[in-house]
Amino acid sequence: MAKETQYTEDNIRSLDWKEHIRMRPGMYIGKLGDGSSPDDGIYILLKEVLDNSIDEYVMGAGKTIEIRIKDKEVKVRDYGRGIPLGKVVDVVSKMNTGGKYDTRAFKKSVGLNGVGTKAVNALSSFFRVESVRENQIKYAEFEQGNLLADPNPEESSSRRGTKVIFIPDETIFKNFRYRNEYVSKMLKNYVYLNRGLTIDFNGEKYFSENGLKDLLEENIHHDDILYPIIHLESEDIEIALTHSKTQYSEEYHSFVNGQNTTQGGTHLNAFREAFVKTIREFYGKNFEASDIRKSIVSAISIKVMEPVFESQTKTKLGSTDMGGKLPTVRTFIIDFVKKHLDNYLHKNPETADKLQRKILQAERERKELSGIRKLAKERAKKASLHNKKLRDCRVHLHDTKSDRQLETTLFITEGDSASGSITKSRDVNTQAVFSLKGKPLNCYGLSKKIVYENEEFNLLQAALNIEESIEDLRYNNIVIATDADVDGMHIRLLLITFFLQFFPEVIKEGHLYILQTPLFRVRNKKETIYCYSEEERKNAIEKLKPKPEITRFKGLGEISPDEFKHFIGADIRLDPVMLERSMSIEELLSFYMGKNTPERQEFIIDNLKFEVDKVEETV
């Protein structure tokens, strides 16, 4: 008979605040990551500190926030009211302590649960908070949430406000680095939502006069705007919208109390519904919802008294009313859009005319595609029953019951040997594999019809579930995993072209990556080091001397499943695919995939030469 395990009071363990955060960081900051993705934990840490400074600005205190990021150290300084000096330690180290529980001090703030800075403190190898008020300065220093220094306040002539310095803990955030592009996008969103606020990031100043109108102008190239941006606002709501001339899909930016709700929620669903309703009533025609919203690019921001988010990282709004006896979020938005958008279209007949023509064009295209879509869907359905291309995972991006949604990844691989290695070594819960048969079609300049006619593209679209909208995307990360040679680079370009042409928001929203795989394995009997560059190879040889064994990987198929798990696990290295603001998607596509211009040839020769040099130099 099995021995009974004792279950006494000694088995009951109560974790203190910092232990709990360090043991379960995902509950507080989503996924960890190394900074290659915009929703990695290091950006959430910055955001949690920044939210407090933003809330000070919202309450009318301090018009400038200064941010400095150098190497791994982050400094955030605001000129708000400053933390009350007697509470400096408590505010950053005691759970459920903070001014935001007192609604008189903070009306419509983001960080309502008082967890933010405590999480930053617990997850930092060094954390310092300083507060200046009433000509006195008080500071406290911590290491992994443990208090190191807590001296008494001293006299100070500095301007009032709060300064936080922290270094994310490298035992939790492995090989991390802050990418300025992601920080910059986050800060721009803050100034669009807080007109009059200046954010100074490493000497560069961000400021917005026109709110969400500026946001859309930043995100859509001026040549691609169908009609002047419609900008509607009232006390607790602001909306900006236009249609794109070239984009197929819908694109939304949504915010609640200054928080970027990347997964939408109640307010975004209400806006999409309200837009369709208003347009149908304005033109007196029962247009299809998908035709009305096709190619829309828009942003919505609302303020709610006590928002209910579906996670600590606040990426999806679940709350349903505006606070107090006010209407539900849905009713509030529908009424606002109906009144203000209808008025705008009556006053601007030229815009109304362009919008109607766009809807009719979408209707024509849909009808032309309907037969082929039906066939393609049936094909995809049959294929998915025995879809050899897709090895799916258990968790998907919209599985609210899992805390691993943000880790969901689809690897797009080439050939059976590479997909075999990844399939055998992947995490079946969060990592899926889609294998291509050789090179995909160059779809530059082709119409959406090709997505349905081409079996691979049709199955890829079905696997990602993005035919109707990116809202239904099944994986947070889409990773192109090809060999690091000339053919591999060509396949990357063809896949990027597919996304740019038909689903650019996948790239705009930061979901597309290139997998970095090691070029070399350097090992002796005791240790193995995988090297991603010539420099790393030299360092490894130096470390493992006198005569380590050096292997050069020529393709992904050569890497065994046992080894592959090291490259797609906790230490995965991803390069994000990003769009440059200066070029429209049309210009970008014609440069890379259009006719062979001398500039393009020069660019490709230079880049391929770099790749080939790397290969030759290291063989």
C-alpha positions in Angstrom: 0.0 0.0 0.0 1.3 3.5 -0.9 2.6 5.5 2.0 0.3 8.4 2.9 1.9 11.8 2.5 1.6 14.0 5.5 -0.5 17.2 4.9 0.1 19.6 7.8 0.3 23.3 8.5 4.0 23.1 7.4 2.8 22.4 3.9 1.0 25.6 3.5 3.4 28.2 2.2 2.6 31.9 1.9 4.8 33.7 -0.6 5.6 37.3 0.2 4.8 39.9 -2.5 8.2 39.8 -4.3 8.6 36.0 -4.3 5.2 35.6 -5.8 6.0 38.1 -8.6 9.4 36.5 -9.3 7.9 33.0 -9.3 5.0 33.9 -11.5 6.1 36.9 -13.6 3.8 36.0 -16.5 0.8 36.8 -14.3 2.0 40.4 -13.9 3.8 41.3 -17.2 2.7 38.7 -19.8 5.6 36.9 -21.4 9.3 37.4 -20.7 11.1 37.5 -24.0 14.4 39.3 -25.0 13.0 42.5 -26.4 12.5 41.3 -30.0 8.7 41.5 -29.6 6.7 44.7 -28.7 4.8 42.8 -25.9 7.9 41.4 -24.2 8.1 41.9 -20.5 10.9 44.6 -20.5 8.6 47.0 -22.4 5.8 46.2 -19.9 8.2 47.2 -17.0 8.9 50.5 -18.7 5.2 51.0 -19.3 4.2 50.3 -15.7 6.6 53.0 -14.5 5.5 55.4 -17.3 1.8 54.9 -16.5 2.3 56.5 -13.1 4.0 59.6 -14.7 1.2 59.8 -17.3 -1.4 59.7 -14.6 0.3 62.7 -13.0 0.1 64.6 -16.3 -3.6 63.6 -16.6 -4.2 65.1 -13.1 -2.7 68.3 -14.3 0.8 67.9 -12.8 4.0 68.0 -14.9 4.0 68.6 -18.7 7.3 66.8 -19.5 8.5 63.2 -18.9 12.2 62.3 -19.5 13.3 58.8 -20.4 16.8 57.6 -20.8 17.7 54.1 -21.8 21.4 53.2 -22.0 22.4 49.6 -22.4 20.2 47.9 -19.9 19.5 50.7 -17.5 16.2 52.7 -17.7 15.6 56.1 -16.1 12.1 57.8 -16.0 11.7 61.3 -14.5 8.5 63.2 -14.3 7.7 66.6 -12.8 4.4 65.6 -11.2 3.4 65.9 -7.6 6.1 63.5 -6.3 5.2 60.5 -4.1 4.4 61.6 -0.5 7.8 61.2 1.2 6.6 59.0 4.1 5.2 56.5 1.6 8.1 56.2 -0.9 9.1 52.7 0.2 5.5 51.5 0.6 4.3 52.6 -2.8 6.9 50.5 -4.6 7.0 47.5 -2.3 3.7 46.9 -0.5 0.9 45.3 -2.5 -2.3 47.1 -2.8 -0.7 50.4 -1.7 -1.0 53.5 -3.9 -2.8 56.7 -4.6 -5.1 55.1 -7.2 -7.3 53.5 -4.7 -8.4 57.1 -3.7 -10.6 58.1 -6.6 -10.3 61.8 -5.6 -6.6 61.7 -6.5 -6.9 59.7 -9.7 -10.2 59.7 -11.7 -9.6 57.8 -14.9 -6.2 56.3 -14.5 -4.7 53.1 -16.0 -2.8 51.5 -13.1 -5.8 50.9 -10.9 -4.6 47.9 -9.0 -1.4 49.3 -7.5 0.7 46.3 -8.7 2.8 48.0 -11.5 5.8 49.5 -9.8 6.0 46.6 -7.3 6.3 44.2 -10.2 9.1 46.3 -11.7 10.9 46.4 -8.4 10.6 42.7 -7.8 11.8 41.9 -11.4 14.8 44.3 -11.4 18.4 43.5 -10.3 18.6 47.2 -9.3 15.7 49.6 -8.5 15.9 53.1 -7.2 13.0 55.5 -6.6 13.4 59.2 -5.8 10.7 61.7 -4.8 11.1 65.5 -4.5 8.4 67.6 -2.9 8.3 70.6 -0.5 12.1 71.2 -1.1 13.0 67.8 0.2 14.3 64.6 -1.5 13.7 61.1 -0.4 15.1 58.0 -2.1 15.1 54.2 -1.6 17.1 51.5 -3.3 16.2 47.8 -3.8 17.7 44.6 -5.3 15.2 42.0 -6.6 12.6 43.7 -4.4 14.7 43.6 -1.3 15.3 47.0 0.4 19.0 48.0 0.4 18.9 51.7 1.4 16.2 53.8 3.0 17.7 57.1 4.3 15.8 60.0 5.8 14.7 62.9 3.5 17.2 65.6 2.8 17.0 69.3 1.7 16.8 69.7 -2.1 16.6 72.5 -4.6 15.5 70.1 -7.5 12.1 70.5 -9.1 9.3 68.4 -7.6 8.5 65.0 -9.1 9.5 61.4 -9.2 12.5 59.6 -10.7 12.7 55.8 -11.1 15.8 54.0 -12.2 15.8 50.2 -12.8 17.7 47.4 -14.5 15.6 44.4 -15.5 17.0 41.2 -13.8 19.0 39.2 -16.3 18.3 35.9 -14.5 14.6 36.5 -15.6 15.0 38.4 -18.9 17.7 36.5 -20.7 19.9 38.2 -23.3 17.5 41.2 -23.5 17.9 44.5 -25.2 15.6 47.4 -25.6 14.7 48.2 -29.3 14.3 51.9 -29.8 11.6 51.3 -32.5 9.3 49.6 -30.0 10.0 52.2 -27.3 9.4 55.0 -29.8 6.0 53.5 -30.9 4.9 53.2 -27.3 5.9 56.8 -26.5 4.2 58.2 -29.7 0.9 56.5 -28.6 1.3 58.2 -25.2 1.6 61.7 -26.7 -1.2 61.1 -29.2 -3.5 60.3 -26.3 -2.2 63.1 -24.1 -2.0 66.3 -26.2 0.2 68.9 -24.7 2.5 66.3 -23.1 6.2 66.3 -24.1 8.1 63.0 -23.8 11.9 63.4 -24.1 13.4 60.0 -25.0 17.3 60.0 -25.2 17.2 63.6 -26.3 14.4 63.1 -29.0 11.2 64.9 -28.2 7.7 63.5 -28.9 4.6 65.8 -28.9 1.2 65.8 -30.5 -1.2 68.6 -31.4 -3.9 66.6 -33.2 -4.2 63.4 -31.1 -5.4 60.3 -33.0 -5.4 62.2 -36.3 -1.5 62.3 -35.9 -1.5 58.6 -35.0 -3.2 57.7 -38.3 -0.9 60.0 -40.3 2.0 58.2 -38.7 0.6 54.8 -39.6 -0.7 55.3 -43.1 1.4 56.8 -46.0 -0.1 60.1 -47.3 -0.3 58.7 -50.8 -2.5 55.8 -49.6 -5.2 57.9 -47.8 -8.5 57.7 -49.7 -10.1 60.8 -48.2 -9.1 63.3 -45.5 -9.0 61.7 -42.0 -12.3 62.1 -40.2 -11.6 63.2 -36.6 -14.4 63.1 -34.1 -14.1 63.8 -30.4 -16.0 64.5 -27.2 -15.2 64.5 -23.5 -14.6 60.8 -23.0 -14.2 59.6 -26.6 -12.0 60.3 -29.6 -12.1 58.6 -33.0 -10.1 59.1 -36.2 -10.7 57.1 -39.4 -10.1 56.9 -43.1 -9.8 54.2 -45.8 -6.7 53.0 -47.5 -6.5 53.0 -51.3 -4.4 49.8 -51.4 -4.8 47.8 -48.2 -7.2 44.8 -48.2 -7.7 44.4 -44.6 -9.2 46.4 -41.6 -6.7 48.1 -39.3 -7.6 49.4 -35.8 -5.7 51.1 -33.0 -7.7 51.0 -29.7 -7.1 52.6 -26.3 -8.8 52.7 -22.9 -7.7 55.4 -20.4 -4.5 55.8 -22.4 -3.8 52.0 -22.4 -3.2 50.4 -25.9 -5.7 47.5 -25.9 -3.9 45.5 -28.6 -6.5 42.7 -28.4 -9.5 45.1 -28.6 -12.5 44.3 -26.5 -15.9 45.8 -25.8 -15.1 49.3 -27.1 -13.6 48.1 -30.4 -16.5 45.7 -31.1 -18.9 48.5 -30.5 -17.1 50.9 -32.8 -17.0 48.4 -35.7 -20.8 47.8 -35.2 -21.5 51.5 -34.9 -19.6 52.3 -38.1 -21.5 49.7 -40.1 -24.9 50.8 -38.7 -24.3 54.5 -39.4 -23.1 53.9 -43.0 -26.1 51.7 -43.8 -28.5 54.4 -42.5 -26.6 57.3 -44.2 -26.7 55.7 -47.6 -30.0 54.0 -47.1 -28.6 50.7 -48.3 -28.0 47.4 -46.5 -24.4 47.0 -47.5 -22.4 43.9 -46.3 -20.5 44.8 -43.1 -17.3 43.4 -44.6 -17.6 45.7 -47.7 -18.2 48.8 -45.4 -15.1 48.0 -43.3 -12.8 46.7 -46.0 -9.5 48.8 -46.0 -10.6 51.0 -43.0 -7.7 52.4 -41.0 -8.9 53.8 -37.7 -8.2 54.6 -34.0 -10.5 54.9 -31.0 -9.8 56.0 -27.5 -12.3 56.1 -24.6 -12.1 57.0 -20.9 -14.0 54.8 -18.5 -14.4 55.3 -14.7 -13.5 51.8 -13.6 -12.3 49.7 -16.5 -12.3 45.9 -16.2 -9.5 44.4 -18.2 -9.2 40.7 -19.1 -5.6 40.5 -17.9 -3.0 42.3 -15.7 -1.2 43.6 -18.9 -4.5 45.3 -19.9 -4.6 44.4 -23.6 -8.3 43.7 -23.8 -11.2 45.6 -22.3 -14.0 43.5 -20.7 -15.9 46.2 -18.9 -19.4 47.2 -20.0 -20.3 50.5 -18.5 -18.9 54.0 -18.3 -19.1 54.1 -14.5 -21.9 55.3 -12.2 -25.3 55.7 -13.9 -23.8 56.3 -17.3 -24.7 54.1 -20.3 -22.9 50.9 -21.3 -19.7 51.4 -23.3 -21.5 49.9 -26.4 -24.5 52.2 -26.2 -22.2 55.2 -25.6 -20.1 54.5 -28.6 -23.0 53.7 -30.9 -24.8 56.9 -30.0 -21.6 59.0 -30.4 -20.7 57.5 -33.9 -24.3 57.7 -35.2 -24.6 61.4 -34.3 -21.1 62.7 -35.2 -20.2 60.6 -38.2 -23.6 61.1 -39.8 -23.2 64.9 -39.3 -19.7 64.8 -40.8 -20.8 62.9 -43.9 -23.7 65.3 -44.5 -21.3 68.3 -44.3 -18.6 66.7 -46.5 -20.3 65.2 -49.6 -17.0 64.7 -51.4 -15.8 62.3 -48.6 -19.2 60.6 -48.5 -19.0 60.1 -52.3 -15.4 58.6 -52.1 -16.5 56.3 -49.3 -19.5 55.0 -51.2 -17.4 54.3 -54.2 -14.9 52.4 -52.1 -17.8 50.3 -50.6 -19.2 49.5 -54.1 -15.7 48.5 -55.3 -15.4 46.2 -52.3 -18.8 44.7 -53.1 -17.8 44.0 -56.7 -14.5 42.4 -55.7 -16.2 40.2 -53.1 -18.8 39.0 -55.7 -16.0 38.3 -58.2 -14.2 36.3 -55.6 -17.2 34.5 -54.1 -17.1 31.5 -56.4 -13.4 31.0 -56.0 -13.5 31.6 -52.3 -16.2 28.9 -51.9 -14.0 26.4 -53.8 -10.9 27.4 -51.9 -12.7 27.1 -48.5 -13.9 23.6 -49.4 -10.3 22.7 -50.5 -8.9 24.2 -47.2 -11.5 22.3 -45.2 -10.6 19.0 -46.9 -6.9 19.7 -46.5 -7.2 20.7 -42.8 -8.6 17.3 -42.0 -5.3 15.8 -43.2 -3.3 18.9 -43.6 0.3 17.7 -43.9 1.5 21.3 -44.1 0.3 22.3 -40.6 1.4 20.7 -37.4 -0.8 22.7 -35.0 -0.3 23.5 -31.3 -2.8 23.3 -28.4 -2.9 26.9 -27.3 -3.9 29.8 -29.6 -3.8 33.6 -29.3 -7.4 34.0 -28.2 -7.6 31.1 -25.7 -8.5 33.2 -22.7 -8.2 30.2 -20.3 -4.4 30.0 -21.0 -1.8 32.3 -19.6 0.5 31.4 -22.5 -1.4 33.1 -25.4 1.4 35.5 -26.1 3.9 32.7 -26.6 1.9 31.1 -29.5 4.1 30.8 -32.5 3.8 29.5 -36.1 7.1 28.6 -37.7 6.9 28.7 -41.5 9.6 26.4 -42.8 10.9 25.2 -46.2 11.3 21.5 -47.0 10.7 18.3 -45.0 14.0 18.1 -43.2 13.8 21.5 -41.6 10.1 21.1 -40.7 10.9 17.7 -39.3 13.5 19.0 -36.9 11.3 21.8 -35.7 8.3 19.6 -35.4 10.1 17.0 -33.2 11.8 19.6 -31.0 8.9 22.2 -30.6 6.7 22.8 -27.6 3.5 21.2 -28.7 1.5 23.5 -26.4 2.5 26.8 -28.0 4.5 26.2 -31.2 3.0 25.1 -34.6 4.8 24.4 -37.8 3.7 25.1 -41.4 5.9 23.6 -44.1 6.3 25.0 -47.6 7.0 23.0 -50.7 10.0 24.8 -52.1 9.7 28.5 -53.1 6.3 30.3 -52.7 4.8 32.3 -55.6 6.0 35.9 -56.1 2.6 37.6 -55.6 3.8 41.2 -56.2 1.1 43.1 -58.1 -1.3 40.2 -58.1 -4.9 40.5 -56.8 -6.4 38.8 -53.7 -7.7 36.1 -56.0 -4.3 34.5 -56.0 -4.5 33.8 -52.3 -7.5 31.5 -53.0 -6.1 30.0 -56.2 -2.7 29.2 -54.8 -3.0 26.2 -52.5 -0.1 27.1 -50.3 -1.2 30.7 -49.7 -4.8 29.5 -49.2 -3.8 27.0 -46.6 -1.4 29.5 -44.9 -4.2 32.1 -44.7 -6.5 29.4 -43.2 -3.9 28.3 -40.7 -3.4 31.9 -39.5 -7.2 32.5 -39.7 -6.8 36.1 -41.0 -9.1 36.0 -44.0 -11.8 38.2 -42.4 -9.5 40.2 -40.1 -6.4 40.2 -38.0 -8.6 40.2 -35.0 -8.9 36.4 -35.4 -5.2 35.7 -35.8 -4.4 32.4 -34.2 -0.7 32.9 -33.3 1.0 35.9 -31.7 4.3 35.3 -33.5 4.7 34.2 -37.1 8.3 33.2 -37.6 9.9 32.6 -41.0 12.5 29.8 -40.5 14.6 29.4 -43.6 18.3 28.6 -44.3 20.8 31.4 -44.0 21.8 31.1 -47.7 20.8 32.8 -51.0 17.8 30.5 -51.5 16.7 31.0 -47.9 16.9 34.8 -48.3 14.8 34.6 -51.5 12.1 32.6 -49.7 12.0 35.2 -46.9 11.5 38.0 -49.4 8.7 36.1 -51.1 6.9 35.5 -47.8 7.4 39.1 -46.7 5.9 40.1 -50.0 2.9 37.9 -49.4 2.2 39.6 -46.1 3.0 43.2 -47.3 0.7 42.7 -50.3 -2.3 41.2 -48.6 -1.9 41.4 -44.8 0.4 44.4 -44.0 -1.1 44.8 -40.5 0.5 41.5 -39.5 3.8 43.4 -39.9 2.5 46.7 -38.6 1.3 45.1 -35.4 4.7 43.4 -34.9 3.7 39.7 -35.5 6.3 38.8 -38.2 9.8 37.6 -37.4 12.8 35.9 -39.0 14.3 33.1 -36.9 18.0 33.4 -36.3 19.7 30.0 -36.3 23.3 29.4 -35.3 26.0 29.3 -38.0 28.4 27.2 -35.8 28.6 24.8 -33.0 31.8 25.0 -31.0 32.4 22.3 -28.3 34.8 20.4 -26.2 34.0 17.4 -23.9 32.6 19.6 -21.2 30.7 22.4 -22.9 28.8 23.2 -26.2 28.4 26.8 -27.4 26.2 27.7 -30.4 27.4 30.8 -32.3 25.3 33.1 -34.4 28.1 35.2 -35.8 31.8 35.1 -36.6 32.5 37.2 -33.5 30.6 34.7 -31.3 32.6 31.9 -32.9 35.9 33.5 -32.1 34.9 34.1 -28.5 33.8 30.5 -28.2 37.1 29.2 -29.5 38.9 31.4 -27.1 36.8 30.2 -24.2 37.0 26.5 -25.0 40.7 26.3 -26.1 43.1 24.6 -26.7 41.3 22.7 -29.6 37.6 22.6 -29.6 35.6 20.9 -32.3 33.9 23.4 -34.7 30.9 22.4 -36.9 29.5 24.7 -39.5 25.7 24.4 -40.1 24.9 24.8 -43.8 21.1 24.4 -43.4 18.3 23.9 -40.9 17.9 20.3 -42.0 21.4 19.5 -40.7 20.5 20.4 -37.1 19.2 17.5 -35.1 15.9 17.8 -33.2 17.8 17.5 -29.9 19.9 20.5 -30.8 17.0 22.4 -32.4 15.1 22.7 -29.2 17.9 25.0 -27.9 17.2 27.5 -30.7 13.4 27.6 -30.4 13.1 27.4 -26.6 13.8 30.0 -23.9 16.9 31.3 -25.7 15.1 31.8 -29.1 16.6 34.7 -31.2 14.1 36.5 -33.4 14.6 39.4 -35.8 11.4 41.5 -36.1 10.3 42.5 -39.6 9.5 46.2 -39.4 8.1 48.8 -41.8 9.9 52.1 -42.4 7.7 55.1 -42.1 9.4 56.9 -45.0 8.3 54.4 -47.7 4.7 53.4 -48.6 4.0 49.7 -48.9 3.6 50.1 -52.7 7.0 51.7 -53.0 8.6 49.0 -50.8 7.1 46.2 -52.8 8.1 47.7 -56.2 11.6 48.2 -54.9 12.1 44.6 -53.7 9.9 42.6 -56.1 9.3 44.9 -59.1 11.2 45.3 -62.3 15.0 45.1 -62.0 16.1 48.7 -61.5 19.8 49.5 -61.1 19.2 50.6 -57.5 17.5 47.3 -56.7 20.2 45.2 -58.3 22.8 47.1 -56.4 20.9 46.6 -53.1 20.5 42.9 -53.6 24.1 42.4 -54.8 25.4 44.3 -51.7 23.2 42.2 -49.4 23.8 38.9 -51.0 27.6 39.6 -51.1 27.4 40.2 -47.3 25.6 36.9 -46.8 27.9 35.0 -49.2 31.0 36.6 -47.6 29.8 35.5 -44.2 29.4 32.0 -45.5 32.7 31.8 -47.3 34.6 33.4 -44.5 33.3 30.9 -42.1 33.4 27.6 -44.0 
